[in-house]
Amino acid sequence: MRFKSLIMAAIGTCLSVSAMAAPVTIKVSHVVAENTPKGQMAMKFKELVESRLPGKVEVKVFPNSQLFGDDNVLEAMLLGDVQLAAPSLSKFDNYTKKLQIFDLPFLFKDMAAVESFQNSDSGQKLLDSLEKKGLVGLGYLHNGLKQLSANAPIATPEDTSGKKFRIQTSDVLAAQFEAVDAVPVKKPFSEVFTLLQTKAIDGQENTWSNIYSKKFFEVQDYITESNHGLLDYLVVTSKEFWMTLDADTRKVVKTSLDEAIAHGNKIAAEKAESDKQAIIASGRTKVTALSDEERKAWVKVMKPVWKQFEKEIGADLIEAAEASNQ
Ligand code: LMR
């Protein structure tokens, strides 16, 4: 009898200790503003996870490069200092060469083609391309197609000659600007506004949502609607962290993330139009679109970049991505 009560007391103590156990903290770090597809995805994720796993998981979101920039967030993740991030697909060069596919200029004709490729077998396989490096790709998140901004009008490829353009840390993007005789400058997102404002650089490429939320349009006289490339994200965590979650928790976290991504994608589609209109309405910059003829000239000079990276990316993969345009 005495033995039984001792066991019961021990079980009771264990239960109350586990009931009081500190929640798992998921720190989410990103570099953009909160009113962007990624910012909204992160907030939605927090709302869903915390309501479904109350007291068990807490999510802390750090926007605007407050915690880490995209240049060091993956290292920090491997060290366990952050658990979730969604760097742009252009920022994984040091971890895999396969994701370079998403930077090839004029590869996707619209976001429907991007979506179709990402959902295909080839696209889904790419989520595992970071596994050997200790990272788990949890899903793609959209931002949208990129536009060119500069302090001089840009219509033909010759207009960029000798001009300095800020790019993300991607060798494909460097080659893309070299192809039009421009000077690519790899810099973190957090520095772009000041570089443009002080005229240390002449231009940059980004989505309507980033150009609007970070006010690049206020320090660039011209924007060319070129839709020449893609800026999407890979939501990642570390394998080590992912495996510390028990199977049930992991399942709820993943489902919540999938729903948050769907929410972010909806916002991305809306913002690609509404932020563009807000920029035009501001009257702070002149927005023009490439004509069909001008577009052909850009494709002609930039498309040879595909060949340059074909070995690293794989001809089959490029073909599969191209096929998503049909
Ligand atoms: C950039 O560096 O321009 C983008 O990757 C920022 C972002 O996360 O959208």
Residues whose N, C-alpha, C, O or C-beta is under 5 A from the ligand:
A	BS01	LMR	V31 V32 S88 Q168 F189
